[in-house]
Amino acid sequence: MDTKELLKKVRKIEIKTRRLSDHIFGGEYHSTFKGRGMTFSEVRQYQFGDDVRNIDWNVTARYNEPFVKVFEEERELTMMLMVDVSGSELFGTSLQFKKEVLTEISATLAFSALQNNDKVGLILFSSEVELYIPPKKGKSHVLRIIRELLEFSPKNQGTHVAGALKFLTNVMKKKAIVFVLSDFIADSYDNTLRIVGNKHDVTGIRVYDQREESIPNIGLVQMEDSETGTLQLVNTTSKKVRNDYSKFHHQKVDYFNDAFTKAGCGVIHCRTDESYVKKLLGYFKRRG
């Protein structure tokens, strides 16, 4: 992709996703993710109805009348986007590849954070962490993240969710809002997710294609595993083959739901031919 074409794509993504974050998700994002906690702001004279636990006894003793501590929400947040760039994301049978949907969702979330003056960071992962961009503020930083999402070419094609989560725990010492975006055709990440979920506010966004749920009866078909490159002839006329294919998909979905729920994390399922706008908005409203 040459520079001119890349800039054109970045601009297109910016126009579409920034409009969504400004007019739809800005307020929802703010109300859903309220900050790391309450920080001390000032003291004022005690008023009827104030919580006596907030009395500042040192100031009260000094002025011989009750004063209370006033706290305010610590608004600044850090958002980490963890995006799967493995080979299976370059699949799609309807309007878009999974990678394109992941990019648009990531950009929308990033602009929502930008609107609230929060930091945004990026981790691109496959079977290993491919790229890490530390969290920063500002539009130019968000546009850099979008450029990487559009043009980054991974060295590996496999998926290792647990490895990416372990990397996150090493680089993020303070609590962050974490969105893990993947098709989650993976396993063995539940234990690591529990550790991450205890420290960070984590949401898994599973993006998938309708043809990953089931395959039609279309005869003998050559299929390629996009993560290993293995070619295999598949007899789709066999009911057992079709059932096994569907069963494999549902096992991965059940594992995803179970792992994230037990870790106290949120989940969003979005098919490539569905509106991710409705899915995100619904999730924010439920949480808010």
C-alpha positions in Angstrom: 0.0 0.0 0.0 1.6 3.3 -1.1 1.5 6.4 1.1 -1.2 8.2 -0.8 -3.5 5.2 -0.7 -2.8 4.6 3.0 -3.6 8.2 3.9 -6.8 8.0 1.9 -7.9 4.9 3.8 -6.9 6.5 7.2 -9.0 9.5 6.3 -12.0 7.3 5.3 -11.8 5.4 8.6 -11.4 8.6 10.6 -14.5 10.3 9.0 -16.7 7.2 9.6 -15.5 6.2 13.1 -15.0 9.7 14.5 -18.6 10.6 13.6 -19.8 7.6 15.5 -17.6 8.3 18.6 -18.6 12.0 18.6 -22.4 11.6 18.2 -23.1 8.2 19.6 -20.4 6.7 21.8 -18.9 9.8 23.5 -21.4 10.1 26.3 -21.9 6.3 26.6 -18.2 5.8 26.9 -17.9 8.5 29.6 -20.7 7.1 31.7 -19.6 3.5 31.3 -16.0 3.9 32.2 -16.0 6.3 35.2 -12.3 6.6 36.1 -9.9 4.8 38.4 -11.5 6.0 41.7 -12.0 9.1 43.9 -9.1 11.5 44.7 -8.9 14.2 47.3 -9.9 17.6 46.1 -10.4 20.0 49.0 -12.0 20.5 52.4 -15.1 22.5 53.3 -17.3 23.1 56.3 -19.5 20.3 57.4 -23.1 20.5 56.2 -26.1 18.6 57.4 -26.3 15.2 55.7 -22.5 14.9 55.0 -21.0 11.5 55.7 -19.2 11.8 59.1 -16.6 9.3 57.8 -15.3 12.1 55.6 -14.6 14.5 58.5 -11.0 15.8 58.4 -10.2 15.7 62.1 -6.9 17.7 61.8 -8.6 20.7 60.1 -11.6 20.3 62.4 -9.3 20.5 65.5 -7.4 23.5 64.0 -10.5 25.6 63.4 -12.7 24.2 66.2 -15.6 23.4 63.8 -16.2 20.4 61.6 -14.7 20.2 58.1 -15.1 17.4 55.6 -12.9 16.1 52.8 -14.3 16.5 49.3 -13.4 13.9 46.8 -13.8 14.0 43.0 -13.6 11.3 40.3 -10.2 10.7 38.8 -11.3 11.1 35.3 -8.2 10.4 33.2 -8.2 6.8 31.9 -5.9 4.6 29.8 -7.4 2.4 27.1 -5.5 -0.5 25.7 -6.6 -2.0 22.4 -5.4 -5.6 21.9 -6.0 -6.6 18.3 -5.5 -10.0 16.8 -3.6 -9.8 13.5 -3.4 -13.5 12.9 -4.1 -15.2 9.5 -7.7 -16.1 10.4 -8.6 -12.4 10.5 -8.2 -12.2 6.7 -11.5 -14.0 6.2 -14.9 -12.8 5.2 -17.8 -14.0 3.0 -20.1 -11.0 3.2 -19.4 -7.2 3.2 -16.0 -7.1 5.0 -13.1 -9.2 6.2 -12.9 -9.7 10.0 -9.8 -7.5 10.0 -11.7 -4.6 8.5 -14.4 -4.8 11.2 -11.7 -5.1 13.9 -10.1 -2.0 12.6 -13.3 0.0 12.5 -14.3 -1.0 16.0 -10.8 -0.2 17.3 -10.8 3.2 15.6 -14.3 4.0 17.1 -13.1 3.1 20.6 -9.9 5.1 20.2 -11.8 8.3 19.1 -14.2 7.8 22.0 -11.2 7.8 24.4 -9.7 10.8 22.5 -13.0 12.8 23.0 -12.6 12.2 26.8 -8.9 13.2 26.8 -7.9 9.6 27.7 -4.7 7.8 26.7 -4.9 5.1 24.1 -2.3 2.3 23.5 -2.2 -0.6 21.0 -1.0 -4.2 21.1 -1.1 -6.2 17.9 -0.7 -9.9 18.4 -0.6 -13.2 16.5 1.2 -16.2 18.0 3.5 -13.5 19.6 3.2 -9.8 20.3 3.9 -8.2 16.9 3.7 -4.5 17.9 3.3 -2.4 21.0 2.5 1.3 21.0 2.5 2.8 24.5 -0.6 4.8 25.6 -0.6 8.5 24.7 -3.1 11.3 24.2 -3.9 13.2 21.0 -5.4 13.0 17.6 -2.0 12.4 15.8 -1.4 9.4 18.1 -4.9 7.9 17.4 -4.2 8.3 13.6 -0.9 6.5 14.0 -2.8 3.6 15.6 -5.3 3.5 12.7 -2.4 3.5 10.2 -0.8 0.5 11.9 -4.1 -1.3 12.0 -4.5 -0.8 8.3 -1.1 -1.5 7.0 0.7 -3.7 9.5 2.0 -7.0 8.1 2.5 -9.6 10.9 5.5 -12.0 10.9 3.4 -14.9 12.2 0.0 -16.3 11.3 -1.0 -18.2 14.4 -2.9 -17.0 17.5 -1.8 -16.9 21.1 -4.2 -14.9 23.3 -2.6 -15.9 26.6 0.8 -14.7 25.5 -0.6 -11.3 24.5 -2.4 -11.0 27.9 0.8 -11.9 29.8 2.6 -9.1 27.8 -0.1 -6.7 28.9 0.4 -7.4 32.6 4.1 -6.7 32.1 3.7 -3.3 30.4 0.6 -2.0 32.2 1.2 -1.4 35.9 -1.8 0.8 36.5 -5.5 -0.2 35.9 -6.6 0.2 32.3 -9.7 -0.3 30.2 -8.7 -3.2 27.9 -10.5 -4.3 24.8 -9.3 -7.6 23.3 -10.5 -7.9 19.7 -10.2 -11.2 18.0 -12.2 -14.1 16.5 -11.0 -16.1 19.5 -10.4 -19.3 17.6 -8.0 -20.2 20.4 -7.9 -21.8 23.8 -5.8 -22.1 27.0 -6.1 -18.4 27.9 -8.7 -18.6 30.8 -6.1 -18.7 33.6 -4.2 -15.7 32.3 -7.4 -13.8 31.7 -8.4 -14.3 35.3 -5.2 -12.6 36.4 -5.7 -9.7 33.9 -9.4 -9.4 34.8 -8.5 -8.9 38.5 -6.4 -5.8 37.7 -8.0 -4.3 34.6 -11.4 -3.6 33.2 -11.5 -6.1 30.3 -13.9 -6.6 27.5 -13.6 -9.3 24.8 -15.0 -8.4 21.4 -15.4 -11.5 19.3 -15.7 -10.8 15.5 -16.7 -13.7 13.4 -18.1 -14.6 9.9 -21.4 -16.4 9.3 -19.5 -19.2 7.4 -17.6 -20.0 10.5 -20.8 -21.1 12.2 -21.8 -23.6 9.5 -20.9 -24.6 6.0 -23.5 -25.4 3.3 -23.7 -28.6 1.3 -21.7 -27.6 -1.8 -19.9 -30.9 -2.5 -16.1 -31.6 -2.4 -14.3 -28.3 -1.5 -10.6 -27.5 -1.0 -10.1 -25.5 2.1 -7.0 -23.8 3.5 -6.2 -23.2 7.2 -5.3 -19.5 7.1 -3.0 -19.8 10.1 -1.0 -22.9 9.1 -1.4 -22.8 5.3 -2.6 -26.4 5.3 -4.8 -27.5 2.4 -7.5 -30.1 2.8 -10.3 -31.5 0.7 -13.5 -31.3 2.7 -16.6 -33.3 1.7 -19.4 -30.9 2.6 -22.1 -33.4 1.4 -21.4 -35.4 4.6 -23.7 -34.4 7.4 -21.1 -35.5 10.0 -18.5 -33.2 8.5 -20.9 -30.3 8.6 -22.0 -31.1 12.2 -18.3 -31.4 13.3 -17.5 -28.1 11.7 -20.4 -26.4 13.5 -19.5 -28.2 16.8 -15.9 -26.9 16.6 -17.2 -23.3 16.2 -19.6 -23.6 19.1 -16.9 -25.1 21.4 -14.7 -22.0 20.8 -17.6 -19.7 21.5 -18.6 -21.5 24.7 -14.9 -21.4 25.9 -14.8 -17.6 25.1 -18.0 -16.9 27.0 -17.0 -19.1 29.9 -13.5 -17.7 30.2 -14.5 -14.1 30.1 -17.5 -14.5 32.4 -15.6 -16.3 35.1 -12.8 -13.7 34.9 -15.4 -11.0 35.5 -14.9 -9.5 32.1 -17.4 -8.2 29.5 -18.2 -9.9 26.2 -19.5 -8.6 22.8 -20.2 -10.9 19.8 -20.3 -9.2 16.4 -20.7 -10.9 13.1 -19.2 -9.3 10.0 -22.5 -8.7 8.4 -24.0 -7.2 11.5 -23.9 -3.6 12.8 -21.0 -3.3 15.3 -22.5 0.1 16.2 -25.6 -1.5 17.8 -23.5 -4.1 19.5 -21.2 -1.5 21.1 -24.0 0.9 22.0 -26.0 -1.9 23.6 -23.0 -3.0 25.6 -22.3 0.5 26.9 -25.9 1.1 27.9 -26.1 -2.2 29.8 -22.9 -1.4 31.7 -23.7 2.2 32.3 
